[in-house]
Amino acid sequence: AQSVTQLDSHVSVSEGTPVLLRCNYSSSYSPSLFWYVQHPNKGLQLLLKYTSAATLVKGINGFEAEFKKSETSFHLTKPSAHMSDAAEYFCVVSLNAGGTSYGKLTFGQGTILTVHP
Amino acid sequence: DTGVSQDPRHKITKRGQNVTFRCDPISEHNRLYWYRQTLGQGPEFLTYFQNEAQLEKSRLLSDRFSAERPKGSFSTLEIQRTEQGDSAMYLCASSPSMGAQKKSSYNEQFFGPGTRLTVL
């Protein structure tokens, strides 16, 4: 079984300040982990992915995440928030495709990021 | 545009009516997924196709739901006798086959814009 817990439903930051969106996962096997972003009235867009290579993963738009197996965490960070970062962010886990997992994604509940001028 | 497309983008129907949604995946992708997203929640897995074979269905997919991918290309999701609880965003995603994926793209799914269903 696999599950994802996003620890904050809403995060509010000022433009230019750091962003931290927290995610803990549970997986019986070695997982792939993703962060997706969803802007209003737009489709889900992949920000970054961890697939058992480097534990620090860099994504688009200056976002990065660190896989910490001992803490079962995959927190998303950005050094300096921009107004355009305001959106909903989803932490996602997938068992590596193969066997019976078929690579289906399990999403967290989402974190809404608000950026104030 | 060579991304995943879905049609219609919005559907309003009355309770008890049948509705059908279409998804066109990225052309070289043989894996296709349907998810449902209700307000304030993350998307939930509904079903998975590899080519034309439906290999997995979630318990969320009641008998009123049926999905097909007849030629291994586009897929349809039909809901019969709609209920107000079916109101949600229905998302389609596609992914290359395992053999076609570079390791760096492993399990990455590309999402369409979704079909928003409102049942009155």
Interface residues (C-beta under 8 A of the other chain):
Chain A: V4 S32 F34 Y36 K42 G43 L44 Q45 L46 K49 T51 A53 F90 V92 S94 N96 A97 G98 T100 Y102 G103 K104 L105 T106 F107 G108 Q109 G110
Chain B: V4 R31 Y33 Y35 G40 Q41 G42 P43 E44 F45 Y48 Q50 L55 E56 L91 A93 S95 M98 K103 S104 Y106 N107 E108 Q109 F110 F111 G112 P113 G114
